């Protein structure tokens, strides 16, 4: 039953319908608003403690990467973590081919402190593996993709570490690395994928810093006399020498006579030093001389001392003089057997006579701090040696650092 105004357009029925529609609309709006407040869409959190440690941040060089982050929400079984390296411009960003060319042996993945077994088939989590790893390329980036296998997960607030390059130890040692951009700058690596949380990090690529320095050369060389009766090349010195003289005095026949000097070198030269010696002439007095050892032949390869042969009519055999050295490592330092003055342990020292030109007499193969040795001059004459009071020669030492 309802009332109706037959004379006008007003209708109680129509008014009731309008009120009911408005009431229903208000109720629906209120219900939707309440539902919107009660049911919110799921939103991911930001990754925390995100970092990437490079073994070399120089431009255009190959480097290992150690990427770490903590996931507030965690990563459930079957979800994928994507590490996007910018490779839009191959010449200015990470070299795409160096990423896509990475193999299984170039990856380690660690959850917390536990290293995960990486699948040998990359993505797909075959067998009992814990994670799968592969690489993909797009127009904007080249991606390292890690799949958490269905039997695995990353707990909320757990940390993960992805090692890329030769620092990887899983399966076999890594042998490939990612090539850095060829221009200096800061480059963003984003971490996304099917996991809930997201994040990014930045690495700075910079030129190496060249450090230079100069160390001045230091070199000192001294010559000192040796007292009479001092042990030298297995014998005793017949008289005292000084830094500038080797005075034999009056020579006697049928016996050799030896005098010595001490040579000392200090240097910071990387390859050490060499000391040579030469005589300006053989021992000479007017037209007479005492010849070089042995019998005037000027022996090149050191030999044991021998007396002059004293052959009448062969002046060079009447007397001779030679030099020797206590430097037992000279042959090794100079790399030649002709500098070996030592015949063997307990066998004595050898002499040479070829010192009319520079002759190696002392050396060392590295920096030296007051390294020293004794140098010996030995003379022996026969009864045929011409008499004179002023046999003279000058020895010159030349010490040279070796760099």
C-alpha positions in Angstrom: 0.0 0.0 0.0 1.3 3.4 -0.8 0.0 7.0 -1.1 0.2 9.0 -4.3 -0.5 12.7 -5.1 -2.5 12.4 -8.2 -2.5 16.1 -8.8 1.3 16.7 -8.7 4.6 15.0 -9.6 5.5 14.1 -6.0 5.6 10.4 -5.2 6.3 8.8 -1.8 7.5 5.7 -3.6 10.1 7.5 -5.6 11.4 9.4 -2.5 11.8 6.1 -0.7 13.9 4.6 -3.5 16.2 7.7 -3.6 16.8 7.6 0.1 17.6 3.9 0.0 20.1 4.3 -2.9 21.9 7.1 -1.1 22.1 5.1 2.1 23.4 2.1 0.2 26.1 4.2 -1.6 27.3 5.7 1.7 27.5 2.3 3.3 29.5 0.9 0.3 32.0 3.8 0.4 32.5 3.4 4.1 33.0 -0.3 3.7 35.5 0.1 0.9 37.4 2.8 2.9 37.6 0.5 5.9 38.7 -2.4 3.8 41.5 -0.2 2.2 42.7 0.7 5.7 42.6 -2.9 6.9 44.0 -4.7 3.8 47.3 -3.1 2.6 49.4 -4.3 -0.3 52.7 -6.1 0.6 55.7 -3.8 0.2 59.4 -4.9 0.3 61.9 -3.3 2.6 65.2 -1.8 1.6 68.3 -4.0 1.8 70.7 -3.0 4.5 74.5 -3.2 4.9 74.9 -3.3 1.1 78.5 -3.2 -0.1 80.8 -4.3 -2.9 84.5 -4.7 -2.3 86.7 -4.7 -5.4 90.2 -6.0 -5.5 91.2 -3.3 -7.9 89.3 -0.1 -8.6 91.5 1.1 -11.4 90.0 1.9 -14.8 89.7 -0.9 -17.4 91.2 -3.6 -15.3 89.8 -7.0 -14.2 88.7 -7.1 -10.6 87.0 -9.5 -8.2 83.8 -8.4 -6.5 82.5 -9.3 -3.0 78.9 -8.1 -2.7 77.2 -8.3 0.7 73.8 -7.3 1.9 71.4 -8.0 4.7 67.7 -8.8 3.7 65.2 -7.6 6.4 62.4 -9.8 4.9 64.6 -12.7 3.8 64.4 -14.7 0.6 62.1 -17.6 0.3 62.8 -20.9 -1.5 62.6 -20.5 -5.3 63.1 -16.8 -5.4 65.7 -15.1 -7.5 68.2 -12.4 -6.5 69.4 -10.3 -9.5 72.7 -8.2 -9.4 72.4 -5.7 -12.2 75.8 -4.3 -13.5 75.4 -1.2 -15.7 76.7 -2.1 -19.2 74.7 0.3 -21.4 77.9 1.7 -22.9 80.5 -1.0 -23.1 83.3 1.5 -23.4 82.3 3.5 -20.3 80.7 0.9 -18.0 81.4 -2.6 -16.8 82.3 -4.7 -19.8 79.3 -6.9 -20.6 81.3 -9.8 -22.1 83.4 -10.1 -19.0 80.3 -10.7 -17.0 78.5 -13.0 -19.4 81.7 -15.0 -19.8 81.8 -15.9 -16.1 81.6 -19.6 -15.3 80.5 -21.7 -12.4 84.0 -21.7 -10.9 83.9 -17.9 -10.7 81.0 -17.7 -8.1 80.7 -18.4 -4.4 77.4 -17.7 -2.5 77.4 -17.5 1.3 74.3 -17.3 3.5 75.3 -16.0 6.9 78.7 -17.8 7.3 77.7 -21.0 5.4 78.9 -21.4 1.9 76.3 -22.8 -0.4 76.7 -25.5 -3.0 76.3 -23.9 -6.4 74.5 -26.0 -9.1 76.6 -27.3 -11.9 73.8 -26.5 -14.3 73.4 -22.9 -13.4 69.8 -21.8 -13.0 67.5 -24.8 -12.3 68.8 -26.0 -8.9 69.5 -29.5 -10.1 70.1 -32.3 -7.6 70.9 -31.3 -4.0 72.4 -27.9 -4.8 71.6 -24.9 -2.6 71.7 -22.1 -5.2 71.8 -21.7 -8.9 73.8 -19.0 -10.7 73.7 -17.7 -14.2 74.2 -14.5 -16.2 71.8 -12.6 -18.4 72.1 -9.5 -20.6 69.7 -6.7 -21.4 69.9 -3.4 -23.2 70.7 -1.6 -19.9 72.7 -4.1 -17.8 74.3 -7.5 -17.5 73.0 -9.4 -14.6 74.3 -12.1 -12.3 71.3 -14.1 -11.3 71.2 -16.2 -8.1 68.3 -18.6 -7.6 67.6 -19.9 -4.0 66.8 -23.5 -4.5 63.5 -25.0 -3.2 65.2 -26.7 -0.3 66.8 -23.5 0.8 66.0 -20.0 2.0 67.5 -16.8 3.4 66.1 -16.0 6.9 64.9 -12.5 7.7 67.8 -10.2 8.7 70.3 -12.7 7.4 73.3 -11.6 5.4 74.4 -12.9 2.1 77.7 -12.7 0.2 78.3 -13.2 -3.5 82.0 -13.6 -4.5 82.8 -13.2 -8.1 86.1 -13.8 -9.7 89.4 -15.5 -8.7 88.4 -15.2 -5.0 85.8 -17.9 -5.5 86.7 -21.2 -4.0 83.6 -23.4 -4.7 84.0 -26.3 -7.1 87.4 -25.1 -8.4 89.4 -21.9 -8.2 87.9 -19.0 -10.2 89.8 -17.8 -13.2 87.7 -14.9 -14.6 87.0 -11.5 -13.4 84.8 -8.5 -14.3 86.4 -5.7 -16.3 86.0 -2.3 -14.8 84.7 0.7 -16.7 87.2 2.6 -18.8 86.3 5.9 -17.4 86.6 7.2 -13.8 83.3 7.7 -12.0 80.7 6.3 -9.6 78.7 3.3 -10.9 75.5 2.0 -9.4 74.8 -1.8 -9.1 71.2 -2.6 -8.2 70.0 -5.7 -6.4 66.5 -6.8 -7.2 64.8 -9.9 -8.8 62.0 -12.0 -7.4 63.0 -11.4 -3.8 60.9 -9.0 -1.8 63.6 -6.5 -0.7 65.4 -4.2 -3.0 68.6 -2.1 -2.8 71.5 -0.7 -4.6 75.2 0.2 -4.1 77.8 2.3 -5.8 81.4 1.7 -6.6 84.0 4.3 -7.4 86.3 3.6 -10.3 89.4 5.7 -10.1 92.9 6.0 -11.6 95.7 4.3 -9.8 97.9 6.7 -7.8 101.5 6.6 -8.9 103.9 7.0 -6.0 107.4 8.2 -6.9 110.5 8.7 -4.8 114.2 9.2 -5.3 117.0 7.6 -3.2 120.4 9.1 -3.7 123.3 6.8 -4.4 125.7 6.2 -1.6 129.1 4.8 -2.3 132.3 4.8 -0.2 135.6 3.0 -1.0 138.6 2.9 1.2 142.0 1.3 1.0 143.9 0.5 4.2 147.3 -0.9 5.0 148.0 -4.3 6.6 150.5 -4.8 9.4 153.5 -7.1 9.0 152.9 -10.7 10.1 149.1 -10.5 9.3 147.5 -13.6 7.9 146.6 -13.0 4.2 145.8 -15.5 1.4 147.0 -18.3 3.6 150.4 -16.9 4.5 151.8 -14.1 6.6 152.6 -10.6 5.3 156.4 -10.0 5.0 156.2 -6.3 5.8 153.6 -3.6 6.6 151.7 -1.7 3.9 149.9 1.6 4.0 146.9 3.0 2.2 149.2 4.3 -0.5 152.3 2.2 -0.5 153.3 -1.5 -0.7 157.0 -1.4 0.2 158.7 -4.8 -0.2 162.1 -3.6 0.6 165.0 -5.8 -0.3 163.9 -9.1 -1.9 165.6 -12.4 -1.2 166.0 -15.2 -3.7 164.3 -18.6 -3.6 161.3 -17.4 -1.5 158.2 -15.5 -2.3 157.2 -12.4 -0.4 153.6 -11.2 0.1 152.2 -7.9 1.2 148.5 -7.0 1.4 146.0 -4.1 1.6 142.4 -4.1 2.8 139.7 -2.8 0.5 136.3 -1.8 2.0 133.1 -0.8 0.2 129.7 0.5 1.4 127.0 1.2 -1.2 123.2 1.1 -1.7 123.6 0.1 -5.4 121.0 -2.6 -6.1 123.5 -4.9 -7.9 126.5 -4.2 -5.7 129.9 -3.2 -7.0 133.0 -4.3 -8.7 136.6 -3.3 -7.9 139.3 -3.6 -10.5 143.0 -3.1 -10.4 145.7 -2.4 -13.0 149.4 -1.5 -13.0 150.8 1.3 -15.1 153.8 -0.9 -15.8 155.6 -4.0 -14.6 158.1 -3.4 -11.8 160.7 -1.4 -13.6 164.2 0.0 -12.9 165.7 1.7 -15.9 165.9 -1.0 -18.6 165.4 -3.9 -16.1 162.1 -5.3 -14.9 160.5 -7.9 -12.7 157.9 -9.5 -15.1 154.3 -10.3 -14.7 153.3 -13.7 -13.3 154.2 -16.3 -14.5 157.5 -15.8 -16.3 156.1 -12.8 -18.2 153.1 -14.6 -19.7 150.5 -12.6 -17.7 148.4 -15.5 -16.5 144.6 -14.8 -17.0 143.0 -17.8 -15.2 144.2 -17.8 -11.6 146.7 -20.6 -10.8 148.7 -21.6 -7.8 151.9 -19.7 -7.1 155.0 -21.0 -8.8 158.6 -19.8 -8.6 160.2 -18.2 -11.7 161.9 -20.8 -13.9 165.2 -18.9 -14.0 166.2 -19.9 -17.5 169.5 -18.2 -18.3 169.2 -16.0 -21.3 165.4 -15.7 -20.9 165.0 -12.5 -18.9 161.3 -12.9 -18.4 162.0 -16.0 -16.2 164.3 -14.3 -13.7 161.6 -13.0 -11.5 157.8 -12.2 -11.5 155.0 -10.7 -9.5 151.3 -11.4 -9.3 148.1 -10.5 -7.4 145.5 -12.4 -5.5 142.3 -11.8 -3.5 140.6 -13.2 -0.5 137.2 -12.5 -2.1 136.0 -16.2 -2.2 132.8 -15.2 -4.0 134.3 -13.1 -6.7 133.6 -15.6 -9.5 129.9 -15.9 -8.5 129.6 -12.1 -8.2 131.1 -11.5 -11.6 129.7 -14.6 -13.3 133.1 -15.8 -14.7 135.4 -18.7 -13.6 138.5 -16.5 -14.5 137.8 -14.6 -11.2 138.1 -17.7 -9.0 141.1 -17.0 -6.7 140.4 -19.9 -4.4 141.3 -23.5 -5.4 139.3 -25.1 -2.7 138.9 -25.2 1.1 142.4 -25.7 2.6 144.1 -25.6 -0.8 145.3 -22.0 -0.7 144.8 -19.1 -3.0 145.7 -18.6 -6.7 147.4 -15.7 -8.5 147.1 -14.0 -11.8 149.5 -11.8 -13.9 147.1 -10.1 -16.3 146.8 -6.8 -14.5 148.5 -4.5 -17.0 144.8 -3.6 -17.8 141.8 -3.6 -15.5 141.4 -6.9 -13.6 138.4 -7.9 -11.4 139.8 -8.2 -7.8 136.8 -7.6 -5.5 133.0 -7.6 -5.8 129.6 -8.0 -4.4 126.1 -8.7 -5.9 124.0 -6.4 -3.7 124.0 -3.5 -1.3 127.0 -3.6 1.0 127.7 -2.2 4.4 131.5 -2.0 5.0 132.1 -5.2 3.0 135.8 -5.8 2.9 138.5 -8.2 1.6 142.3 -8.3 1.5 144.2 -7.9 -1.8 147.7 -9.6 -2.0 150.8 -8.7 -4.1 153.4 -11.5 -4.3 156.9 -11.2 -5.7 159.5 -13.9 -6.1 162.9 -13.6 -7.8 165.7 -15.9 -8.7 169.5 -15.3 -8.4 169.4 -14.1 -12.1 167.2 -11.1 -11.4 169.0 -7.9 -12.3 170.1 -5.8 -9.3 168.6 -2.4 -8.7 167.4 -0.3 -5.8 164.3 1.4 -7.4 162.0 -1.2 -9.0 158.7 0.7 -9.2 155.1 0.4 -10.5 151.8 2.1 -9.6 148.6 0.1 -8.9 145.3 1.8 -9.5 142.0 0.6 -7.9 138.7 1.5 -9.6 135.5 0.8 -7.6 132.3 1.0 -9.6 128.7 0.7 -8.2 126.4 -1.6 -10.2 122.7 -0.6 -10.6 
